[in-house]
Amino acid sequence: MVLISDEKALFGATSTEEVFELCRANGIKMVDVKFTDLPGGWQHFTIPVDELSESCFSEGLGFDGSSIRGFQHIHESDMLLRLDAATAFVDPVLRVPTLSIIGDVYDPISGEPYARDPRLIARRAEEYLQSTQIATTSYWGPEAEFYIFNSLRFDQTSNSGYYFIDSEEGIWNSGKDGGNQGFRPRYKEGYFPVPPTDKLQDLRSEIVLALQDAGIRVETQHHEVGTAGQAEIDMRFDTLVNMADKVMKYKYIVKNVCAQAGYVANFMPKPLFGDNGSGMHVHQSLWNLEQPLFADTSGYAGLSDTARYYIGGLLKHAPALLALAAPTTNSYRRLVPGYEAPINLVYSKRNRSACVRIPMYSENPKAKRIEFRAPDPSCNPYLTFAALLMAGIDGIRNQIEPPAPVDEDIYELDPAKKLDIRSTPGSLEAVLDALAADHAFLLEGGVFSADLIESWISYKRERELAPVQLRPHPYEFFLYSDV
């Protein structure tokens, strides 16, 4: 993924007039309005195309904010959604000709942007970067991995709890009766096998075509390490808000193309025991107009001082960042030793056991970037990218030196050497505590608000952490049923 600044957006309207023309040219019947809730799920409602007017962009469309996760209380529920013309695209997965368009959330009383709208936070982060005069632009290239299963069943009651995953490609089906043709990737051997071992080549290509139809430029698609259909489709880099928009479109399109083909796409960080989890490695770089700021041939791995300090900020604040970038209890089934999990809070060139990797594929200064490997696709991309940028800016402004780079396989290091290497926290509870203690850097420039951070921590503790902690785990019966 080469981050070069002169890449232009290839699709999308830039004005309301162009949105109306897009509707006419494509025979649009419906307009689907989308926005993101606090945890990071896309929400939507639909209006007939005849109801689309200039006022939808200038005044907004009303909705009930109390029914949206992490938004309003019931006594202050009325909210507005103002459509962003630049986000319009013809939806590639719906049968009825539909235009999808993303909206920004506003408070109808004050007329101000809604402080808990994740897209607002991302936009403020971009504005804050410019205000610091460190850089004019940040570029982002996330690699969101996922699994493609044939079946995913689960349930949880007071007296039972289970999940059951199946996949025609899962190595566990090698002994299944009934015309078994074999050719399945073994555990941790799914990286780059050709068909027929890779049984999902055409399906991934269909996803790529749908992504392209939605205006997303795709660089590559391939099978990932895990058996049972682990996949990766890499999008071309973009600026922060645009890239977060594309991550939302990406997950929406992947899920729908798979569902229409009879499969289920799963973005959980760790759905399978004993095989690789799904991460979302985030490539990032800073530019001043046309000048890349992360490149210096005299520095380690070709990095500038600016890049090194940026890494220092990421590593210093990593425990707090993970409350946003790896924000589920399931995230910490992935962030464990082994399985290529990036739990070591150091940086290194080419080394995938480090939390921050410096890709070395190209000597072109325009390709110089850093890759933060701890995030996963369960995150809200608007909040995650904004938080990573804020940590990097904090590192640059305070000239935070990261720990010395480690160019060895950290998992195989001498135990005495490992003592000097910090690791990522091992639970959602720990990273939420870290965020509660370390978030002043996020408040700079009014990018994040204390209210949003408090709401995030409260939501995660009450709605996710506590319910998981209160329920018996199926494996506990294996361990303890005979005590």
C-alpha positions in Angstrom: 0.0 0.0 0.0 1.9 3.1 -1.3 0.8 6.3 0.3 1.4 9.0 -2.4 -0.3 12.4 -1.9 -1.3 13.2 -5.5 -4.0 10.5 -5.6 -7.5 12.1 -6.2 -10.9 10.8 -5.4 -12.3 9.0 -8.5 -15.9 9.0 -7.6 -18.6 10.9 -5.8 -20.5 14.1 -6.1 -19.1 17.5 -4.9 -22.4 19.5 -4.8 -26.1 19.0 -4.3 -26.6 19.6 -8.0 -24.3 16.7 -8.8 -26.2 14.5 -6.4 -29.5 15.2 -8.2 -27.8 14.5 -11.5 -26.4 11.2 -10.2 -29.9 10.2 -9.3 -31.3 11.1 -12.7 -28.4 9.4 -14.6 -28.8 6.1 -12.7 -32.6 5.9 -12.4 -32.5 6.2 -8.6 -35.7 5.3 -6.8 -34.6 5.5 -3.2 -32.1 7.5 -1.2 -30.6 5.7 1.8 -29.2 7.9 4.5 -26.4 6.5 6.7 -24.6 7.6 9.8 -22.4 5.9 12.4 -23.4 5.3 16.1 -20.9 5.6 18.9 -19.6 1.9 18.9 -19.1 2.1 15.1 -22.1 0.5 13.5 -23.7 2.0 10.4 -27.4 3.1 10.9 -29.8 4.1 8.1 -33.2 5.2 7.0 -34.5 5.6 3.5 -36.6 8.3 1.6 -38.1 8.1 -1.9 -35.9 10.0 -4.3 -38.8 12.5 -4.8 -38.3 13.6 -1.2 -34.7 14.5 -1.7 -34.4 18.3 -1.7 -31.9 21.0 -1.0 -33.2 21.3 2.5 -32.0 17.7 3.2 -28.5 19.1 2.9 -28.9 22.5 4.5 -31.5 21.9 7.2 -31.4 18.1 7.7 -33.7 15.2 8.3 -35.0 14.4 11.7 -34.5 11.1 13.6 -34.7 9.7 17.2 -31.3 9.9 18.8 -32.4 8.1 21.9 -32.7 4.9 19.9 -29.1 5.0 18.7 -26.3 3.4 20.8 -24.3 5.9 22.7 -26.4 9.0 21.6 -29.2 10.8 23.4 -31.5 10.3 26.4 -35.2 9.9 25.7 -36.0 13.4 27.0 -33.7 14.9 24.4 -34.1 12.5 21.6 -34.8 14.8 18.5 -31.7 15.0 16.3 -31.0 16.1 12.7 -28.9 14.5 9.9 -27.5 16.8 7.3 -26.5 15.0 4.1 -22.9 15.3 2.8 -23.1 15.5 -1.0 -19.5 14.4 -1.4 -20.3 11.0 0.1 -23.1 10.0 -2.4 -22.7 6.7 -4.3 -24.9 4.3 -6.1 -25.4 1.4 -3.7 -24.0 -1.7 -5.4 -25.7 -4.3 -3.3 -29.4 -3.3 -3.3 -31.9 -4.5 -6.0 -34.0 -1.3 -6.0 -31.9 1.5 -7.6 -30.7 3.3 -4.5 -28.3 6.2 -3.8 -26.5 5.9 -0.5 -25.3 9.1 1.2 -23.7 9.7 4.6 -25.0 12.4 6.9 -23.5 14.5 9.7 -25.4 14.7 13.0 -26.7 18.0 14.4 -28.5 19.2 17.5 -31.7 20.8 16.4 -31.9 23.2 19.4 -28.4 24.7 19.2 -27.9 24.1 15.5 -24.4 22.9 16.3 -22.7 19.7 15.2 -23.5 16.9 17.7 -20.5 16.3 20.0 -20.9 12.5 20.0 -21.0 12.2 16.2 -17.9 10.1 15.4 -17.5 11.7 12.0 -17.3 15.1 13.7 -14.4 13.9 15.8 -12.6 12.7 12.8 -13.1 16.0 11.0 -11.9 17.9 14.1 -8.7 15.8 14.2 -7.9 16.8 10.6 -8.5 20.5 11.4 -6.4 20.2 14.6 -3.5 18.8 12.6 -3.6 21.8 10.3 -3.8 24.2 13.2 -0.6 22.8 14.7 1.3 23.6 11.4 3.0 20.2 11.8 1.5 19.0 8.6 -1.3 19.8 6.2 -2.6 16.3 5.6 -2.6 12.8 7.1 -3.0 9.7 4.9 -4.5 6.4 6.1 -4.4 2.9 4.8 -6.2 0.3 7.0 -6.0 -3.4 6.2 -9.2 -4.8 7.6 -9.2 -8.7 7.8 -12.3 -10.8 8.1 -13.5 -14.4 7.8 -16.0 -15.8 5.4 -18.0 -18.6 6.9 -20.8 -20.8 5.6 -22.6 -20.8 8.9 -22.5 -18.9 12.2 -24.8 -20.0 15.0 -24.8 -18.7 18.6 -27.1 -18.3 21.5 -27.0 -17.2 25.2 -29.7 -17.9 27.8 -29.7 -18.3 31.5 -29.1 -22.0 31.3 -27.1 -22.4 28.0 -24.6 -20.7 25.9 -22.8 -21.7 22.7 -21.5 -20.8 19.3 -20.9 -23.0 16.3 -19.0 -21.9 13.2 -18.8 -24.0 10.0 -16.9 -23.4 6.7 -16.5 -25.5 3.6 -12.9 -24.4 3.7 -12.3 -25.3 7.4 -9.6 -27.9 7.9 -11.9 -29.6 10.5 -14.1 -30.7 7.6 -11.3 -32.8 6.0 -12.9 -36.0 7.3 -16.5 -35.1 6.5 -18.5 -37.7 4.5 -20.3 -37.0 1.2 -18.2 -36.1 -1.8 -15.3 -34.6 0.2 -12.7 -33.2 -2.3 -10.2 -32.1 0.3 -8.0 -29.1 -0.6 -8.3 -27.0 2.6 -5.8 -24.7 4.2 -4.3 -26.2 7.4 -4.4 -24.1 10.5 -2.2 -21.0 10.0 -1.4 -22.0 6.4 -4.0 -20.0 4.6 -1.7 -17.3 3.3 -1.7 -17.2 -0.6 -2.6 -20.8 -1.6 -4.2 -20.9 -5.1 -7.5 -22.6 -5.8 -8.9 -25.1 -5.2 -7.4 -24.8 -1.7 -8.5 -21.2 -1.8 -12.2 -21.7 -2.4 -13.2 -18.1 -2.2 -11.3 -16.4 -5.0 -14.3 -15.6 -7.1 -16.3 -14.4 -4.1 -13.6 -12.0 -3.0 -13.4 -10.7 -6.6 -17.1 -10.1 -6.6 -16.6 -8.1 -3.4 -13.8 -6.1 -5.1 -16.1 -5.3 -8.1 -18.8 -4.1 -5.8 -16.3 -1.9 -3.9 -15.1 -0.4 -7.1 -18.7 0.3 -8.1 -19.1 2.2 -4.9 -16.1 4.4 -5.7 -13.5 2.6 -3.6 -10.1 2.0 -5.2 -8.8 -1.5 -4.3 -5.1 -2.4 -4.5 -5.3 -6.2 -3.8 -7.3 -9.1 -2.5 -6.1 -12.4 -1.1 -6.6 -15.2 1.3 -5.2 -14.6 4.8 -3.4 -16.9 7.2 -6.4 -18.5 8.8 -8.2 -21.6 7.6 -12.0 -21.4 7.0 -11.9 -18.4 4.7 -9.9 -15.7 6.3 -9.6 -12.8 3.8 -8.1 -9.4 3.2 -9.0 -6.7 0.7 -6.8 -3.7 0.7 -8.1 -0.2 -0.2 -6.0 2.6 -1.6 -5.0 5.1 1.0 -7.0 8.4 1.6 -7.3 11.3 4.0 -8.7 10.6 7.5 -12.4 11.3 7.2 -12.6 9.9 3.7 -10.8 6.7 4.7 -13.1 6.2 7.7 -16.1 6.6 5.4 -14.6 4.0 3.2 -14.1 1.5 6.0 -17.8 1.8 6.8 -18.6 1.2 3.1 -16.1 -1.7 3.0 -17.7 -3.6 5.9 -21.2 -2.9 4.6 -20.4 -4.2 1.1 -18.4 -7.2 2.2 -21.2 -8.3 4.5 -23.9 -7.9 1.9 -22.1 -9.5 -1.1 -21.3 -12.5 1.1 -24.9 -12.7 2.5 -26.3 -12.6 -1.1 -24.0 -15.5 -2.0 -25.0 -17.6 1.0 -22.0 -16.9 3.2 -21.6 -14.8 6.4 -18.7 -12.3 6.7 -17.4 -11.9 10.2 -15.2 -9.1 11.4 -14.7 -10.3 15.0 -11.1 -10.0 16.1 -10.9 -13.7 17.2 -13.8 -15.9 16.0 -11.7 -19.2 15.9 -9.7 -20.8 18.6 -6.2 -22.0 17.5 -5.9 -19.9 14.4 -5.1 -16.3 13.5 -7.4 -13.5 14.5 -8.4 -10.6 12.3 -6.6 -7.4 12.7 -6.8 -4.0 11.0 -3.2 -2.8 10.6 -3.3 0.9 10.1 -0.8 2.5 7.7 -0.4 6.3 8.3 1.8 9.2 7.2 2.0 13.0 7.4 2.5 15.4 4.5 3.0 19.1 4.2 1.4 19.9 0.9 3.4 17.7 -1.6 6.2 17.0 0.8 6.3 13.6 2.8 7.3 14.2 6.4 8.1 10.7 7.5 11.1 10.1 5.2 14.8 10.7 5.9 17.4 8.4 4.4 19.8 9.1 7.4 17.3 7.8 10.0 16.6 4.2 11.1 14.5 2.5 8.4 14.5 5.7 6.5 12.4 7.5 9.1 12.6 11.2 9.9 12.6 12.6 13.4 9.0 13.6 12.9 8.1 10.0 12.2 10.1 8.7 15.1 8.4 11.1 17.5 5.0 10.2 16.0 5.8 6.5 16.9 6.8 7.6 20.4 3.4 9.1 20.9 1.6 6.0 19.6 3.6 3.7 21.9 3.4 5.9 24.9 -0.4 6.2 24.7 -1.0 2.6 23.3 -2.9 1.3 26.3 -5.4 4.1 26.2 -5.6 4.0 22.4 -6.5 0.4 22.4 -9.7 1.2 24.3 -10.8 2.8 21.0 -8.7 0.8 18.5 -9.3 -2.7 19.9 -12.5 -2.0 21.8 -14.2 -5.4 22.5 -13.7 -8.2 25.0 -13.0 -10.4 21.9 -10.1 -8.1 20.9 -8.1 -9.6 23.8 -8.4 -13.1 22.5 -6.4 -11.8 19.5 -3.8 -9.7 21.4 -2.0 -12.6 23.0 1.5 -14.0 22.3 1.7 -15.9 19.0 -0.6 -15.8 16.0 1.3 -12.8 14.7 -0.3 -10.7 17.4 1.4 -7.3 17.7 1.5 -7.1 21.5 5.1 -5.7 21.9 5.2 -2.0 22.4 8.3 -1.3 20.3 8.9 -0.4 16.6 10.9 -2.2 14.0 11.5 -2.4 10.2 9.8 -5.4 8.6 9.1 -7.1 11.9 5.5 -8.2 12.4 6.0 -9.1 16.1 6.3 -5.4 16.9 3.4 -3.1 17.6 4.7 -0.6 15.0 6.2 -1.9 11.8 8.0 0.1 9.2 7.3 -1.4 5.8 10.4 -1.6 3.6 9.0 -2.5 0.2 10.1 0.7 -1.4 12.8 3.4 -1.1 10.5 6.1 -2.6 10.2 8.8 0.1 6.5 9.1 -0.8 6.0 5.5 0.3 7.5 6.0 3.8 4.9 5.4 6.4 4.4 3.6 9.7 2.0 0.7 10.4 0.3 0.5 13.7 -0.7 -3.2 14.0 -2.7 -3.4 17.2 -6.2 -2.2 16.0 -8.8 -4.6 14.8 -11.9 -4.2 12.6 -14.4 -4.1 15.5 -13.3 -0.5 16.1 -15.1 2.7 15.1 -12.7 4.0 12.4 -13.6 7.6 12.9 -12.6 7.5 16.5 -9.7 5.2 16.0 -8.0 7.2 13.3 -8.6 10.4 15.1 -7.1 9.0 18.3 -4.0 7.6 16.6 -3.4 11.0 14.9 -3.8 12.8 18.2 -1.3 10.4 19.9 1.2 11.0 17.0 0.8 14.8 17.2 1.4 14.6 21.0 4.6 12.6 20.3 5.8 15.2 17.8 5.0 18.2 19.9 6.7 16.7 23.0 9.5 15.0 21.1 8.6 11.6 22.7 11.4 9.1 22.0 10.1 5.5 21.5 12.0 2.6 22.9 14.9 1.4 20.8 13.8 -0.6 17.7 14.0 -4.4 18.0 14.9 -6.2 14.8 14.6 -9.8 16.1 11.6 -12.1 16.5 10.5 -10.8 19.9 8.6 -14.1 20.7 12.0 -15.9 20.5 14.0 -13.3 22.5 16.0 -14.3 25.5 13.7 -13.9 28.6 16.1 -11.4 30.1 15.8 -9.1 27.1 12.0 -9.4 27.1 11.9 -7.8 30.5 12.6 -4.4 28.9 9.8 -4.7 26.4 6.3 -3.5 27.5 3.3 -5.4 26.2 -0.2 -4.3 25.4 -2.8 -4.7 28.1 -4.5 -8.1 28.2 -8.2 -7.1 28.7 -10.8 -4.6 27.7 -11.1 -3.7 31.4 -7.4 -2.7 31.5 -7.5 -0.5 28.4 -10.7 1.2 29.6 -8.9 2.0 32.9 -5.9 3.3 30.8 -8.2 5.6 28.8 -9.8 6.9 31.9 -6.3 7.8 33.3 -4.7 9.0 30.0 -6.8 11.0 27.6 -5.6 14.6 28.0 -3.9 14.3 24.6 -7.3 13.5 23.0 -8.8 16.7 24.4 -6.3 19.0 22.7 -7.9 21.4 20.3 -11.4 20.3 21.3 -11.1 17.2 19.1 -12.5 14.7 21.6 -14.7 15.9 24.5 -14.6 14.6 28.1 -18.3 13.8 27.6 -17.6 11.5 24.7 -14.8 9.7 26.5 -16.9 9.2 29.6 -19.8 8.0 27.5 -17.5 5.5 25.6 -16.0 4.1 28.8 -19.4 3.9 30.5 -21.0 2.2 27.5 -18.2 -0.4 27.2 -18.2 -1.2 30.9 -22.0 -1.5 31.2 -23.0 -2.9 27.9 -20.1 -5.2 27.0 -17.6 -5.8 29.8 -20.0 -6.5 32.7 -22.3 -8.8 30.7 -19.4 -11.0 29.6 -17.9 -11.1 33.0 -21.3 -12.2 34.6 -21.8 -15.2 32.3 -20.3 -18.6 32.7 -17.9 -19.5 29.8 -18.5 -22.8 28.1 -14.9 -23.9 28.7 -15.4 -23.4 32.4 -17.6 -26.5 32.3 -14.8 -28.4 30.8 -12.5 -27.3 33.6 -14.7 -27.2 36.6 -17.9 -29.2 36.1 -16.5 -32.1 38.3 -15.2 -30.0 41.2 
